Structures are given as structure tokens and as C-alpha cells.
Amino acid sequence: LLAGTGTAIADETPTATASPSATAKPLTDYQKAKAAYSTAVQAYIANKKASQAQYKTAVEAFVAAKKSFNDARKPILEAYRSELAAAKSARDTAIAAATTPEAKLAANTAFKAAVVAATSKRDAAITALGAAPVAPTKPVLGARPTAPVKPTKAAKTS
């Protein structure tokens, strides 16, 4: 409501009457359906807002858990990469110094064993962290209530 300068606005709260007046018309089916629709829409909106707030909280918790999980996983992966790099440099050094095919084969076999050991160590450490956090699913709100159909007036006959 807009009020001009010097205009007082009264609180517009409807007052309840003790009993309906004798001249009040009973509600038509359409008016009853419209009131039920209005109530259903308000309930739908309240449910939607509550679901969205709950989803937002769940997403924030997921983001924090995912960051924590990734931060805990990062040193495991770095250790794995450094073990692979050390095994590769050891293999390259052994192959460069090797004079026989058997020595080269032994260097490659040792490298493969080191890779398997590093991989199993990494997998065990990641498994020890536990399962990765799972993203929350978006809430399913259902169908919005449909408005009642307004009755049409009967055509006049002359």
C-alpha cells in the first residue's frame, strides 16, 4: 500500500465475526476448489523452499567432505608418483649399465615388480581413507497443483 504525506494507514487485518450474517452466500464449488488450490500451492511452495534449503545444506557438506577427501588423497598420489619415478630412474640406470640381455630383462622385471608394489600400496592407502563422498541428489518436488477450471456461463436463450 502506498500512503501519501500525512496519510495514516490502518492495520488491515480482517476481523473474525462470531457468526456469518444471514445474507452471506454459500461458497460455490469453484470457490471451494479455488481455496483448496490456493492452500495446495502454498504447501507446494513451502515444501519446495524446505527441500531447496535442505539440498543446499547437503551440497555444502558434500563440498567440504570432498575437499577433505581430496586433500587426504593428494599425499598418497604424490608418494605413488615419486615411487614410480624412482623405479623408472633405477631401471634406466640399470639398463644403461647392463651389457647382457639378461641384465636388461632383470632390470625390467625389477621395475615391473616395483610398479606393482607401489600400485598396491597406493590402492591400500586410498581404501583406508574410506569411500569417496557421494553428491546429494536434487529433491523431487512433484507436480505443481493445477488451477481449477472456471465455470463458463450458460448462453442466454431469447
The 8 nearest C-alpha neighbors of each residue, nearest first, counted from 0:
[[1, 2, 8, 3, 11, 9, 10, 7],
 [0, 2, 3, 8, 6, 4, 7, 5],
 [1, 3, 6, 0, 4, 8, 7, 5],
 [2, 4, 6, 5, 1, 7, 8, 0],
 [5, 3, 6, 2, 7, 1, 8, 0],
 [4, 6, 3, 7, 2, 8, 1, 9],
 [7, 5, 3, 4, 2, 8, 1, 9],
 [6, 8, 9, 5, 2, 3, 4, 10],
 [9, 7, 6, 10, 2, 11, 0, 1],
 [8, 10, 11, 7, 12, 6, 0, 2],
 [11, 9, 12, 8, 13, 7, 0, 14],
 [10, 12, 9, 13, 8, 14, 0, 7],
 [13, 11, 10, 14, 9, 15, 8, 16],
 [12, 14, 11, 15, 10, 16, 9, 17],
 [15, 13, 12, 16, 11, 17, 10, 18],
 [14, 16, 13, 17, 18, 12, 19, 20],
 [15, 17, 18, 14, 19, 20, 13, 23],
 [16, 18, 15, 19, 20, 14, 21, 13],
 [19, 17, 16, 20, 15, 21, 23, 22],
 [20, 18, 21, 16, 23, 17, 22, 15],
 [19, 21, 22, 23, 18, 16, 24, 17],
 [20, 22, 23, 19, 24, 18, 25, 17],
 [21, 23, 20, 24, 19, 25, 18, 26],
 [24, 22, 20, 21, 25, 19, 26, 18],
 [25, 23, 22, 26, 21, 27, 20, 19],
 [24, 26, 27, 23, 22, 28, 30, 31],
 [27, 25, 30, 31, 24, 28, 29, 23],
 [26, 28, 30, 29, 31, 25, 32, 24],
 [27, 29, 31, 30, 32, 26, 33, 150],
 [30, 28, 32, 27, 31, 33, 149, 147],
 [31, 29, 33, 27, 32, 28, 26, 34],
 [30, 32, 28, 34, 29, 33, 35, 27],
 [33, 31, 29, 35, 30, 34, 36, 28],
 [32, 34, 36, 30, 31, 35, 29, 37],
 [35, 33, 37, 31, 36, 32, 30, 38],
 [34, 36, 32, 38, 33, 37, 39, 31],
 [37, 35, 33, 39, 34, 38, 32, 40],
 [38, 36, 34, 40, 39, 35, 33, 41],
 [37, 39, 35, 41, 36, 40, 42, 34],
 [38, 40, 36, 42, 37, 41, 43, 35],
 [41, 39, 43, 37, 42, 38, 36, 44],
 [40, 42, 44, 38, 43, 39, 45, 37],
 [41, 43, 39, 45, 40, 44, 46, 38],
 [44, 42, 40, 46, 41, 45, 39, 47],
 [43, 45, 47, 41, 46, 42, 40, 48],
 [46, 44, 42, 48, 47, 43, 41, 49],
 [47, 45, 43, 49, 44, 48, 50, 42],
 [48, 46, 44, 50, 45, 49, 51, 43],
 [47, 49, 51, 45, 50, 46, 52, 44],
 [48, 50, 46, 52, 51, 47, 53, 45],
 [51, 49, 53, 47, 48, 52, 46, 54],
 [50, 52, 54, 48, 53, 49, 55, 47],
 [53, 51, 55, 49, 54, 50, 48, 56],
 [52, 54, 50, 56, 51, 55, 49, 57],
 [55, 53, 57, 51, 56, 52, 50, 58],
 [54, 56, 52, 58, 57, 53, 51, 59],
 [55, 57, 59, 53, 54, 58, 60, 52],
 [56, 58, 54, 60, 55, 59, 61, 53],
 [59, 57, 61, 55, 60, 56, 54, 62],
 [58, 60, 56, 62, 61, 57, 55, 63],
 [61, 59, 57, 63, 58, 62, 64, 56],
 [62, 60, 58, 64, 59, 63, 65, 134],
 [63, 61, 65, 59, 64, 60, 58, 66],
 [62, 64, 66, 60, 61, 65, 67, 59],
 [65, 63, 61, 67, 66, 62, 68, 60],
 [64, 66, 68, 62, 67, 63, 132, 61],
 [67, 65, 69, 63, 68, 64, 70, 62],
 [66, 68, 64, 70, 65, 69, 71, 63],
 [67, 69, 65, 71, 66, 70, 64, 72],
 [70, 68, 72, 66, 71, 67, 73, 65],
 [69, 71, 67, 73, 72, 68, 66, 74],
 [70, 72, 68, 69, 73, 67, 74, 75],
 [73, 71, 69, 75, 70, 74, 68, 76],
 [72, 74, 76, 70, 75, 71, 69, 77],
 [75, 73, 77, 76, 72, 78, 71, 70],
 [76, 74, 78, 72, 73, 77, 79, 121],
 [75, 77, 79, 73, 78, 74, 80, 72],
 [76, 78, 74, 80, 79, 75, 81, 73],
 [79, 77, 81, 75, 76, 80, 74, 82],
 [80, 78, 76, 82, 77, 81, 117, 121],
 [79, 81, 83, 77, 82, 78, 84, 76],
 [80, 82, 84, 78, 83, 79, 85, 77],
 [83, 81, 85, 79, 84, 80, 86, 78],
 [84, 82, 86, 80, 81, 85, 87, 79],
 [83, 85, 81, 87, 82, 86, 80, 88],
 [86, 84, 82, 88, 87, 83, 89, 81],
 [87, 85, 89, 83, 84, 88, 110, 90],
 [86, 88, 84, 90, 89, 85, 83, 91],
 [87, 89, 91, 85, 90, 86, 92, 84],
 [90, 88, 86, 92, 87, 91, 93, 85],
 [89, 91, 87, 93, 106, 88, 92, 110],
 [92, 90, 88, 94, 93, 89, 95, 87],
 [93, 91, 89, 95, 90, 94, 88, 96],
 [92, 94, 90, 96, 95, 91, 97, 106],
 [93, 95, 97, 91, 103, 96, 92, 90],
 [96, 94, 92, 93, 97, 91, 98, 90],
 [97, 95, 93, 94, 92, 98, 91, 102],
 [98, 96, 94, 102, 95, 99, 93, 103],
 [97, 99, 96, 102, 100, 103, 95, 94],
 [98, 100, 101, 102, 97, 103, 104, 94],
 [99, 101, 103, 102, 104, 98, 97, 105],
 [102, 100, 104, 99, 103, 105, 97, 98],
 [103, 101, 105, 99, 104, 100, 97, 106],
 [104, 102, 106, 100, 94, 105, 101, 97],
 [103, 105, 101, 107, 102, 106, 108, 100],
 [104, 106, 102, 108, 103, 107, 109, 101],
 [105, 107, 103, 109, 90, 104, 108, 93],
 [108, 106, 110, 104, 109, 105, 111, 103],
 [109, 107, 105, 111, 110, 106, 104, 112],
 [108, 110, 112, 106, 107, 111, 105, 113],
 [109, 111, 107, 113, 108, 112, 86, 90],
 [112, 110, 114, 108, 113, 109, 107, 115],
 [111, 113, 109, 115, 110, 114, 116, 108],
 [114, 112, 110, 116, 111, 115, 117, 109],
 [113, 115, 111, 117, 112, 116, 118, 110],
 [114, 116, 118, 112, 113, 117, 119, 111],
 [117, 115, 113, 119, 114, 118, 120, 112],
 [118, 116, 120, 114, 115, 119, 113, 79],
 [119, 117, 121, 115, 120, 116, 114, 122],
 [118, 120, 122, 116, 121, 117, 123, 115],
 [119, 121, 117, 123, 118, 122, 116, 124],
 [122, 120, 118, 124, 119, 123, 117, 125],
 [123, 121, 119, 125, 124, 120, 126, 118],
 [122, 124, 126, 120, 121, 125, 119, 127],
 [123, 125, 127, 121, 126, 122, 120, 128],
 [126, 124, 122, 128, 127, 123, 121, 72],
 [125, 127, 123, 128, 124, 129, 122, 130],
 [128, 126, 124, 125, 129, 123, 122, 130],
 [129, 127, 125, 126, 124, 130, 68, 71],
 [130, 128, 127, 126, 131, 125, 68, 132],
 [129, 131, 132, 128, 126, 133, 125, 127],
 [130, 132, 133, 129, 68, 65, 128, 64],
 [133, 131, 65, 64, 130, 134, 61, 68],
 [132, 134, 135, 131, 61, 65, 130, 136],
 [133, 135, 61, 136, 132, 58, 62, 57],
 [136, 134, 57, 58, 133, 137, 54, 61],
 [137, 135, 138, 134, 54, 139, 133, 58],
 [136, 138, 139, 135, 54, 51, 50, 140],
 [137, 139, 140, 50, 136, 54, 51, 47],
 [140, 138, 141, 137, 50, 136, 47, 142],
 [141, 139, 138, 47, 142, 46, 50, 43],
 [140, 142, 139, 143, 43, 144, 138, 47],
 [141, 143, 144, 140, 145, 43, 139, 40],
 [142, 144, 145, 141, 43, 40, 140, 39],
 [145, 143, 40, 142, 39, 146, 36, 43],
 [146, 144, 143, 147, 36, 142, 40, 148],
 [145, 147, 36, 148, 144, 33, 32, 37],
 [148, 146, 32, 33, 149, 145, 36, 29],
 [149, 147, 150, 146, 29, 32, 33, 151],
 [148, 150, 147, 151, 29, 146, 33, 30],
 [151, 149, 148, 152, 29, 147, 153, 28],
 [152, 150, 153, 149, 154, 148, 29, 155],
 [153, 151, 154, 150, 155, 149, 156, 148],
 [152, 154, 155, 151, 156, 150, 149, 157],
 [155, 153, 152, 156, 151, 157, 150, 149],
 [156, 154, 153, 157, 152, 151, 150, 149],
 [155, 157, 154, 153, 152, 151, 150, 149],
 [156, 155, 154, 153, 152, 151, 150, 149]]
